[in-house]
């Protein structure tokens, strides 16, 4: 009986301790941070679920957060208590606060560490990826591979990039003739895989052509299978998480030996050229830089594994975000006749009236190619505006308790400590901030970037993030997007089918507003699959422009 009394007393103490600790966490610890009403039991989880139920349940979580942010009155940052599902989240919705978070500081010279959730991508990036590394290891990797993405070097590879468009042109030509609906994202992703593999890896993957069971095709197949297992945890059944992880491990075990064989083969080619006294023509390829940095006559298992990790990282990041970008570019050009006409006028002036893709390819392959690209001012503005409206991903960082990491709202002077929270620079909100883009924050308006008088703050456009850990491949993504638009935008006309199809009048003509834009009949929204992808894969029909 005495034992039972002690047990009950101890249980009561534990329950009381847990209650007081939970109450402090829910109502006191982060009370100064702007937030919607919270629950002792659920925090903001139930509220998040309520907001999520007001629209398509598979929409990107940031769209749900956007609705919560609007309901709270659009503060410069918003606290969302997702515990125990995850650590509490702070959404930085002001570009000024986002800049403070991402910049270098005395405590964090390379900016605050990435949140642990990024490590969930290990099957896509490897264990020691430049994407997930921290501190001096990240600095070493960044220094090693930055030469591969230098703008001058990328311009020298312009002919190679242009060549990869030939299978794309053939594919779109066939689809124009058949009038078959297709996923533009899939077409764009195959193209970007061929570009990234050739430019960064010095290897031909032929992702746009069925080459049977070649090792390169097998790498692409396995990689896409792994990618398909990453869907939003907000729409995933909890009991499938373990089975998905098991599938990822199995696919990774099949993929790694193929990558290791590729690395060893490329090293043998690299060493042979060096022994012959011939400096490799593509010494700045990612693998060549890895070999030269390693400095060994024979690559160690650790060096091979590290090279495989970076291969996977650049393969994933290099194709995914650019494929998404191209999908949204051609969607917006299909919706906005004004912007489409301006792009075509600019390209006519640069490449002549002959719109055949091979004519543009020939011009871009010539010595004048880099100069022509630099003159594509309006096309570049289209790319920039698309990235403003449809950023592929936000960045999430985490600082442990006791670090005293703060940001200050410049408008109020209020200072906020963000220790022990996942800090998210929410690009989808801050790049549509009406206090910055007051004229038309939700509109596709490339002309805003051509108006020097507008002078938007540099920190208000950050799709590749800013600070020390900005995206190493951003110059490649911007260059590739401009090239693809230059080659395809005049010869082909894309029409959205299904979600996001344009509204038409009784005579079948697209309804156009006074700014040359069109209104879709339904909302084409992004879903979460590592990056923010069009929910339907951007289903399109294509025809030859008249």
N, C-alpha and C positions, 0 to 999 in steps of 0.2 A: 504493500500500500504506500509506503514511504517512497519507494522507487517511482511509482506512478505519479505521486504528487510532484516529485522532482522533475519528472519528464514533462508533465503538464506545465509546470512553471517555466522550464527551459523553453518549451514550445511557445509559450506566451511571450517570453522575452524575444525570441527569434522573430515571431510575427510582428511584434511591436517595432523591433529594430528595422525589419524590412519595410514596414509601413512608413516609418518616419524617414527612412532613407529614400523611399520612392516618392514620398510627398515632397521632400526637399528637392529631389531631382526634377519632378514635374512642375512645381510651383515657385521655387526659389532660386535654384542654381542658375537658370537662364532667364529669369523673370524680366531682366532689362532689355532683352532682345525682342523686337517686334514680332508678334505671333498671334494667331487666331486662338480662341478659347481652347484650353487643353483639358484632357480627362485624366484623372488619377490612374485609372486602370489602363486606358488605351493610348494616352498621350494624344498625338494627332493622327494615329493610324485609322481610327474610325472616321474622322473628318476627311482624311485623304480618300478613303473608300467612298464616302458620300459624294465628294466632288468628282471622283472618277466615274461614278455611275451616271453622271449627267451628260456624258458623251460616249463615243465609241470606247469600249474598255481596252482595246489594244492600242490606243493612241499613246504617243510617247509620254513618259511620266512628267517631263518638263511642261507639257501642255496642261496637265492637271495642276502642277505647281503654279502655272500662270493664272489659272482661274482662282486659286487660293490667294495669290498675290494681289489680284484685282479686288477680291473681296476684302482684303486687309487695308486697301487704300493705297497700294503701290508704294510701299516703303523702300528705302535704299538697300535693306537686307531683310530677310524673313527667316525666322527660326521654325523648323518643323521637327517635332519630336517623334521619330520613327522607332524608338526603342520599345520592345526588344528585337524588332525586325532588323534594325541596324543602329549604329550610333546616331545621335541627333545630327540633323543637317541644317546648315545655314546657307541659304541661297543669297549670293551677292548679286543684286539686281541693278546696282549703280556702277557705271564704268569706272568711276573714281575709286570706289572701294575695291573693285576687281583688280585695278591696277596696284593698289596697296598690297593686296594679298599675293599677287604673282611676282612682285619685284624682289630683287636681291636685298638682303639686310645683313646686319652684323651677326645675328643668330643663325640666319639661313642664307648663306651666300649664293646658293643656287635656287633660292625661293623655297617655300615650305615643301615638305615631302609629299609625294603622291599618296592618296588614300589607299588603304589596303585592298579595296575592291578591285584596283587595277591588276592585282596579282591573280585574280580569278581568270585572267586571260592567258595564263601560263601555257595553255595548249595551243594558243595562237602566236605567242611571242617568245616562248622559251623561258628558261629560268633566269637568265642574266641579260635580259633585253635592255637596250638603251631606253626603252619606254618605261621600264619599271625600276631601273637602277637608281641609286642615290649617291650623293656625295662625290668623292674623288673617283669612284668607279664610273659614275655617269660622266664626269668631266673628261675622263680618259676616252671613253667611247665617243663622246661628242666631238672631241678634238680629232680622233682618228677618222671619223666618217664625214666630217663637215666638207672636206674637199670634194667628195662625190656629189655634193649638192650646190657647189658654188655656181652662181649664175653664169659666169663666163664659160665654165666647163659644160654646163647644160646646153648652152647655145651651140657649142661645138658638136653636140650630139643631135642637133635639130634634124638632120637628114635621117638618122636612125628612127627618131620618133615619128616622123612623117611617113616613113615606109610602113610602119605598123598599122596605118590607117587603110591600107589597100584591102585586106580581108574585110574590114568593116564596111567599106564602100560596096564591095561585092555582095555582102549580106544585106545591106539596106536596099540595094538595087533589086535583089530577088524579092524582098518583102514589098517593095513598091509595085512590083509586077503582080504579085499574088494577092495583095491587099489583106494579108494575114495580120491579125493582131499579135503583138509581141511585147516582151518586157524590155524596155529601153535600158533599165538598170543592168540586166544580164548582158546585153550587147556592150554597154559601156564598161562593165567590169571585166569582160574578156579582153577588151582593147587595152585597158589600163594594166592588166596583168602582163600582156605582151610588152608594153612599154617599160614597166618597172623591171621586168626580168632582163630585158636587153640593155637598158640604160644603166641600171644600178648593179646588176649581177653579171652582165656580159654573157648572157645565156638566152637561147631561143626556147620559149615554152610552147609556142604555137597554140595558145589557149583558144584562139578563134577558129582553129582548123582541127578537125578530128584526125588525129595521128595514130589512132588505135591505142595500143597498150604501151606506148613509149614511157620511159621513166618520168619525163617532163609532164606528160598528160596525167600520169598517176599522181604526181605531186599536186597538180591543180585539183584533181578529183578529190583526193583525201583532204586537202585544205578546205575546200568548199563544204565537204561533209562535216568537218569540225565546226566551221562557221555556222552551219545550220543548227547546231545544238545550242547556240547562244541566243536565247530569246528572252524577252523581258521577264524578270522574276515576278513582276506584278501580274502577269497573265499566265504564268506557268503553274501547273498543279504541283503542290509541295511534294507529293510522292514521286514525281518524275525527276527531281533534282539529282538524287543518287544514281538513277539509271543513266541520266545524261552525262554525269561525271564519269561513269564507267565506260560509256561509249567514247567519250573524248580520249580517255587513256588508251583505249584499244586503237583508235585511229592514229593517235600520236605515235604509238609503238610501231605502226606501219609506215608512218611518214618519216620519222627521224633517220632510219637507215638510208632512205633515198636521198635525203638532204646531205647526209655524211658522204655518200658516194659522190654527189655533185661537188662538194667542197674539196674532196681529195683529188678528183679529176681536174678541177680548175687550178688547184695548187700545182699539180704536175705540169700543166700547160704553162703556168706562170714561171715555175722554176726552170723549165726548158728554155724559155725565152731569155731568162736572165743568164743562164749558163752560156748561151750563144752570144751574149753581149748585146742582145737586142732589148732595149727598154720596151716593155709591153705598151702597145699603142693605147690601151685603156687602163693605164695604171691607176686611174681614179675610180675604177669600178669598186663597188663595195667590197668584193672578195679580194681584189688586188690590194686594197688598203689594209684589209685585215691581215693578209700574208706579210706585207711589208712592216706592219706594226709588230707582228709576232717576232720577226727576226730570226726564226729557227730554220735550219736547213731542212728539217722534217717537222710537219705540224704535230704538236702534241695532242693527245685526246682532249685536253681542256681547250686548246685553241680551236680544234675542229668543232667542239660542242658550242663554244662561244660564237664562232662564225655561223653555225646553224641557227642559233638564237637570233642573231641580227638578220639573217636571211628571212626567217619567219616574220620578224617584226616589220621589215620593210615590205615584204610581200603582202602582209595584211594591211598595214597602214597606207602603203603606196597605191593599192588598187581600190580599197574600199571607199575612202573619203572622196577620191577623184571620181569614181563611178557614180556616187551619190550626187556630187556637184554637177556632172554632165547631165544627169537625169533631170535635175531641177532647172538647169539652164534652158534646155530645149522645151521643157514644159512652159516656162515663163515666156519664151519667145513665141511659142504657139498661141499663148493667151494674149500677148501684147503686140498688136500689129505695128504700133509706133516704134517700139524698140526693134522689132524684126526688120522693119524697113530701114532704120538707121544703121543696123549692122550690115545689111546688104549694100547700102550706099557706100559705107566705108570700105567694104571689101571690093566693091566695083572700082573704087578709086585706086586701091592698092594693087589689085591683081588683074584688072581689066574686066570687060563685060562677059567674057567666056566663063561660065560658072562651073564647068566640068571639074570634078575633084582632082583629076590628074594634072590639070593646068595649075591649080593652086599648089599641089604637091611639088611640081617641078620648080615653081618659083621659090617655095620655102626651102627646097634642097640646094638652091643656088647660093652663091656668095652673098646675095642680097637678102637671104632668108632672115638673119637676125635683125637687120634694119627694118624689114617689113613687119616683123612681130612687134618691134618697139613702136611702130607707127599705128598699131591697132588700139587707139585710145578708147574708142567707144566700146569695142569688143571687151577690152579689159574692164571697163566700167560695168558691163553686163555681168562679167564673172564676179566682180567685187560685190555688186548688188545682190546677186544670187547667194553668195556666201553670207551676206548680212542677214537675209531673210531665212536662209536654210543652213545654219552652221551644222557641220556634221557631228560635232560632239563638244560638250563642255569639259572643263577640267575640275577635278576634285582633289583637295589636299587635306592633310590632317596633321595637327600639332598636339602632342600629348599634354595632359594636365600639368600645370606648374610652369609652363614656358612664358606665360604672359604675352601671348601674341595678340595684338590689337589692331583694329582698323578704326579710322575716324571719319565720320560723316562731315564733309567740309561745309555743308549747308547749315547744319545745326551745331557743329562742334562736338557732338556726342561721340564718345569713344566706347568701343565694344570689345570685350575680351572673347576670343573665339577658341580658346583652348578646349580640347576634348570634343570638338565638333567636326563633322565633315564639311569643309568649306567648298562650296560649288560656285564657280564663276558661271552664272547661268546665261550663256550666250543668247539663247532664244528669247529671253526677256530683255536683257540690257541692250541688245542690238536693235530692238524695236522700241527703245525708250522715247516716249513722246516729248520729254524735256530736251532731248538731243535732236531727234528727227521730227520736230513738231509739224513740219509741213505735210508729211505723209509717211509715218512710221511703218504702216502696214502695206504700203503700195510698192510695187516693183517699178522703180524709177531710176534707171542707171545714170540719167543726166545729173543727178545730185553730185556724183563724183567728178564731173567735168566743170563744176561751178567753183572756181577758186574762192569766190566770196563766201560760200557756205562754210568752209573751214570747220568741218566737224572735228571734234577732239580725236586724236589718233587712238586713244584708249577705248573709244566707243565702237571700234571695229576690231574684233579680236577672234575671228574664226579659227586661226592657227595659234591662239593664245599669244601672250607677250611675256617679256621678261626672259631670264636665262633659259627657261625650259620651253621656249616657243618651238613650234614644229620644225624639225630639221629639213623636212621635204616640201615646205610651202612653195618655194620657187619652182620646183618641178611641177607641182599641182597647178599653179597659175599658168605656167608656160604650156603645159599639156592641154589645159582647157581652151586657151586661146587658139592653139593649133587646130584642135578638133572643130571648134566653131568656124574657123576660117575655111576649112576644107569642106564641111558638110552643110553649113547654114544656108547657103544660096541654092545648092543643087537639090536638097531634100526639104520637104515640108512635113512636119510632124503634127498629128492630130490625136488628142487624148481621147481614149475610149474608157467607158466605165466611170469610176470615181474621178471627179474633176473634169469631166467632159464639159465643153462650153455650152452655154445657154444659146438657143437659136430662136428666131422669130417664126411666124407661121409659114414663111416661105423658105425656111431652112438656112437663112443667113445668120451668121454669128452676130450677136448683139454687142455693139462696141460703145464704150462710154466716151466722154469728151476728151479723155487723155489717151485714147487709143488702146485702152485695155478692155478685156472681155470678162464677163462674169460666169464662173463655173456653175453648173446646175447642182453640184454636190461638193462636199468638202473633201479634198485630197489631203490627207494628214500624214505625218510621219509616225512610224512605229519605232520601237527600240529593238535594235539587234546590233549591239556594240555601238554602232553609230545610229543616227536618225535617218532611216531609210523610208522612201515612199511606201505606204502600206501595201499597195498592190504591185510593187516592183516597177511602177510607171508604165502601165499598159498603154501602148500607142499603136496607131497605124501610120504608115509613111507613104508619101507619093512624091513624084518629081515635081519640083516647083515650076510654075508656069510664068 
